[in-house]
Amino acid sequence: MAELHLSAPNHPSNSQRRAITALAITAAALIFLLTGVSLWLSYEHLHDVGARHGFADDPIRAWAWPATLDLFYAAGEVLILRAALARRLDWWAISLVVFGAGGSIALNIAGVGEGAQALDYVVAAVPPVASLLAFGALMNQLYRLLAQGGPVVTPVDQPEEQPVTAPVTPPLPKAKPPTVPQPIQYSDPRCSAIRPLYDAGLRPGTKAMRAAILGAGFADCSDGIIRGTLRAEIERHEPHLAQLPPAPVAIAAVGP
């Protein structure tokens, strides 16, 4: 027998989304209709109040007088809506709504006159109160929508995009060819026979230098020439060789 696996959807379907959107649009349309009718009834009643108190002979000013309250109310609603979209609180806008709605309600009730029945006062107060409640319902839906949709960023708050430029890499310096040391040109060729003796890290003595000269095929010469001329020329070209420790001198054994 086949098993039935029931799974609840994690997200609303497209038909549910369309139904929610349709209900929201319908509620907004009804709220706007209610607001318009309420303002019209309130405006008519305030016109009658103005006509009875000061504007009986001037119908134009009687019709314009209610706007001194209702325009405060309408301007405050627009500013509150703007502040809600920017996610901030505008106390000036709230003050305009309170002044306009409160004045409209008070004057609608006061315009009934003294000695009227309680229902007359209720009828006069219903239009401005209904308009205020309708606006509150609209703002409640707007705040819920903003709470679900995440933060709203105004164009002023958006960071300016900075152009990204690739770092400039300086050109690598051209490699210089290695410097090949030039061989030392001695004025006396016998210096070339003596120079390898310094490679042992010691300053050669007269006897070792004479042996190197004779071994290279040159004729023998005096000690003064070996030390004062040949060795002096070598150490003049390379002064550090003169600082080397002297080579030990072998002492010959003397018989009895």
Secondary structure, DSSP 8 states (H G I E B T S, - for coil): ---------SS--HHHHHHHHHHHHHHHHHHHHHHHHHHHHHHHHHHHHHHHTT-TT-HHHHHHTTHHHHHHHHHHHHHHHHHHHTT---HHHHHHHHHHHHHHHHHHHHTT-TT--HHHHHHHHHHHHHHHHHHHHHHHHHHHHHHHH-----TTTS----------------------------SSTHHHHHGGGGGGSSB--HHHHHHHHHHTT-----HHIIIIIIIHHHHHH-GGGGGS-B----------
